[in-house]
Amino acid sequence: MKSVLIRDTTRQQREEIVRRSLECGEGCENCSSCRLGGGDPMAMYQPYIDGEKELAQIHAEYRAKFLH
C-alpha cells in the first residue's frame, strides 16, 4: 500500500483518498457516521485534505469523543 501521509501526497491525492474511502456503495442511508456524531464525513477529513492533520490524528480525536 502506498503511503497516505501528508508529506507523501498532494492535495489532489488526499481528496481522492478520502473520497474513495467514503464510498461504501450503499449510499448515505446506510452510513452511521452522522448518527454517531461524526457529522459530514468530508468536513471531518478536511484538515487532512488541507495538509493540517494526519489521518491517524483525526481518527484519534474522533475516538476520544466516545472514550471518557
N, CA, C and O of each residue as an XYZ file, in Angstrom:
272
protein
N       0.838     -1.181      0.000
C       0.000      0.000      0.000
C       0.881      1.241      0.000
O       1.906      1.301      0.679
N       0.470      2.190     -0.750
C       1.157      3.461     -0.851
C       0.926      4.302      0.407
O      -0.120      4.187      1.046
N       1.868      5.121      0.754
C       1.751      5.978      1.920
C       0.635      7.002      1.730
O       0.464      7.555      0.644
N      -0.120      7.247      2.798
C      -1.171      8.263      2.776
C      -0.786      9.448      3.654
O      -1.618     10.311      3.932
N       0.461      9.494      4.089
C       0.931     10.609      4.902
C       0.914     11.898      4.094
O       1.089     11.883      2.876
N       0.704     12.995      4.774
C       0.639     14.295      4.114
C       1.913     14.560      3.314
O       1.852     15.033      2.179
N       3.057     14.255      3.904
C       4.329     14.538      3.232
C       4.515     13.735      1.943
O       5.327     14.103      1.094
N       3.771     12.647      1.796
C       3.917     11.775      0.629
C       2.805     11.939     -0.400
O       2.767     11.210     -1.391
N       1.902     12.889     -0.176
C       0.755     13.053     -1.072
C       0.534     14.515     -1.427
O       0.956     15.425     -0.715
N      -0.134     14.705     -2.539
C      -0.563     16.047     -2.921
C      -1.989     16.257     -2.411
O      -2.659     15.305     -2.011
N      -2.435     17.483     -2.430
C      -3.808     17.782     -2.012
C      -4.802     16.975     -2.861
O      -5.762     16.411     -2.337
N      -4.564     16.930     -4.146
C      -5.454     16.197     -5.044
C      -5.486     14.708     -4.675
O      -6.553     14.095     -4.682
N      -4.346     14.134     -4.358
C      -4.304     12.729     -3.959
C      -5.047     12.518     -2.639
O      -5.747     11.520     -2.473
N      -4.895     13.454     -1.703
C      -5.603     13.328     -0.424
C      -7.115     13.413     -0.617
O      -7.860     12.679      0.031
N      -7.568     14.288     -1.486
C      -9.004     14.369     -1.786
C      -9.500     13.035     -2.334
O     -10.569     12.558     -1.952
N      -8.733     12.447     -3.214
C      -9.098     11.155     -3.809
C      -9.091     10.045     -2.756
O      -9.979      9.192     -2.750
N      -8.106     10.050     -1.876
C      -8.029      9.048     -0.811
C      -9.285      9.116      0.051
O      -9.891      8.084      0.341
N      -9.679     10.310      0.461
C     -10.866     10.479      1.299
C     -12.116     10.088      0.528
O     -12.955      9.346      1.039
N     -12.244     10.573     -0.678
C     -13.440     10.261     -1.478
C     -13.602      8.753     -1.653
O     -14.694      8.218     -1.464
N     -12.528      8.075     -2.010
C     -12.605      6.620     -2.216
C     -12.886      5.874     -0.910
O     -13.611      4.880     -0.905
N     -12.318      6.349      0.183
C     -12.528      5.648      1.450
C     -13.963      5.788      1.945
O     -14.433      4.948      2.711
N     -14.659      6.828      1.523
C     -16.029      7.056      1.970
C     -17.064      6.408      1.053
O     -18.256      6.431      1.359
N     -16.633      5.842     -0.043
C     -17.561      5.177     -0.965
C     -17.845      3.768     -0.471
O     -17.044      2.856     -0.675
N     -18.988      3.596      0.178
C     -19.326      2.260      0.670
C     -20.192      1.515     -0.337
O     -20.372      0.303     -0.221
N     -20.728      2.225     -1.319
C     -21.554      1.583     -2.323
C     -23.015      1.449     -1.932
O     -23.851      1.062     -2.748
N     -23.321      1.772     -0.675
C     -24.685      1.626     -0.196
C     -25.429      2.946     -0.114
O     -26.653      2.955      0.022
N     -24.723      4.048     -0.194
C     -25.367      5.343     -0.068
C     -25.433      5.774      1.382
O     -25.205      4.974      2.289
N     -25.741      7.023      1.594
C     -25.731      7.603      2.941
C     -26.766      6.997      3.878
O     -26.574      7.019      5.093
N     -27.847      6.462      3.352
C     -28.890      5.945      4.241
C     -28.399      4.767      5.091
O     -29.016      4.451      6.108
N     -27.317      4.123      4.701
C     -26.790      3.002      5.476
C     -25.527      3.357      6.254
O     -24.893      2.478      6.838
N     -25.164      4.608      6.268
C     -23.963      5.052      6.960
C     -24.340      5.531      8.361
O     -25.365      6.191      8.535
N     -23.532      5.209      9.345
C     -23.850      5.624     10.715
C     -23.015      6.817     11.165
O     -23.129      7.235     12.317
N     -22.198      7.367     10.310
C     -21.311      8.450     10.715
C     -22.072      9.649     11.274
O     -21.727     10.150     12.344
N     -23.068     10.101     10.589
C     -23.812     11.281     11.042
C     -24.556     10.996     12.337
O     -24.582     11.837     13.236
N     -25.156      9.828     12.439
C     -25.919      9.487     13.647
C     -25.015      9.314     14.850
O     -25.465      9.499     15.981
N     -23.758      8.967     14.644
C     -22.824      8.776     15.749
C     -22.076     10.047     16.105
O     -21.154     10.015     16.920
N     -22.457     11.153     15.511
C     -21.840     12.418     15.850
C     -20.671     12.788     14.965
O     -19.967     13.757     15.246
N     -20.455     12.044     13.916
C     -19.348     12.330     13.013
C     -19.612     13.525     12.123
O     -18.681     14.166     11.636
N     -20.878     13.821     11.911
C     -21.219     14.917     11.023
C     -20.886     14.579      9.587
O     -20.789     13.409      9.217
N     -20.717     15.582      8.804
C     -20.384     15.395      7.391
C     -19.005     14.759      7.287
O     -18.022     15.362      7.719
N     -18.907     13.558      6.726
C     -17.615     12.885      6.653
C     -16.553     13.688      5.902
O     -15.386     13.681      6.294
N     -16.936     14.370      4.843
C     -15.948     15.159      4.107
C     -15.419     16.297      4.970
O     -14.229     16.607      4.914
N     -16.277     16.923      5.764
C     -15.840     18.001      6.645
C     -14.900     17.465      7.716
O     -13.943     18.138      8.101
N     -15.168     16.268      8.192
C     -14.323     15.660      9.212
C     -12.887     15.471      8.701
O     -11.928     15.629      9.457
N     -12.753     15.137      7.431
C     -11.436     14.881      6.847
C     -10.811     16.093      6.162
O      -9.718     15.989      5.606
N     -11.483     17.232      6.196
C     -10.950     18.439      5.542
C      -9.565     18.836      6.056
O      -8.727     19.242      5.252
N      -9.287     18.736      7.365
C      -7.935     19.069      7.826
C      -6.856     18.176      7.198
O      -5.728     18.622      6.987
N      -7.196     16.931      6.904
C      -6.243     16.047      6.207
C      -6.056     16.520      4.775
O      -4.928     16.641      4.299
N      -7.145     16.783      4.099
C      -7.079     17.248      2.714
C      -6.258     18.526      2.627
O      -5.472     18.706      1.696
N      -6.444     19.419      3.609
C      -5.725     20.691      3.634
C      -4.277     20.555      4.088
O      -3.527     21.531      4.060
N      -3.875     19.356      4.506
C      -2.496     19.136      4.931
C      -2.209     19.596      6.346
O      -1.058     19.851      6.697
N      -3.253     19.704      7.164
C      -3.094     20.198      8.532
C      -2.972     19.086      9.572
O      -2.251     19.240     10.558
N      -3.666     17.975      9.364
C      -3.655     16.858     10.309
C      -3.569     15.542      9.547
O      -4.161     15.381      8.479
N      -2.824     14.613     10.114
C      -2.744     13.274      9.528
C      -4.029     12.508      9.826
O      -4.760     12.851     10.755
N      -4.299     11.485      9.047
C      -5.486     10.669      9.264
C      -5.511     10.073     10.670
O      -6.560     10.047     11.315
N      -4.369      9.600     11.143
C      -4.307      8.992     12.474
C      -4.734      9.985     13.552
O      -5.406      9.605     14.511
N      -4.356     11.235     13.404
C      -4.729     12.247     14.387
C      -6.239     12.505     14.349
O      -6.874     12.626     15.397
N      -6.801     12.586     13.168
C      -8.242     12.797     13.028
C      -8.997     11.625     13.644
O      -9.981     11.826     14.355
N      -8.546     10.410     13.377
C      -9.215      9.229     13.927
C      -9.110      9.191     15.447
O     -10.075      8.841     16.126
N      -7.951      9.548     15.985
C      -7.761      9.563     17.434
C      -8.681     10.592     18.088
O      -9.269     10.319     19.134
N      -8.807     11.754     17.488
C      -9.689     12.790     18.030
C     -11.147     12.346     17.995
O     -11.903     12.618     18.927
N     -11.537     11.675     16.939
C     -12.912     11.187     16.812
C     -13.192     10.128     17.881
O     -14.232     10.165     18.539
N     -12.260      9.183     18.051
C     -12.426      8.126     19.062
C     -12.475      8.711     20.463
O     -13.218      8.222     21.314
N     -11.699      9.741     20.707
C     -11.633     10.340     22.037
C     -12.981     10.904     22.476
O     -13.239     11.006     23.675
N     -13.833     11.267     21.542
C     -15.156     11.780     21.883
C     -15.991     10.723     22.607
O     -16.868     11.055     23.405
N     -15.714      9.453     22.323
C     -16.514      8.370     22.851
C     -15.871      7.649     24.017
O     -16.515      6.824     24.666
N     -14.608      7.946     24.295
C     -13.901      7.327     25.407
C     -13.751      8.358     26.518
O     -13.074      9.372     26.348
N     -14.354      8.106     27.599
C     -14.290      9.063     28.706
C     -13.506      8.485     29.847
O     -13.338      9.141     30.875
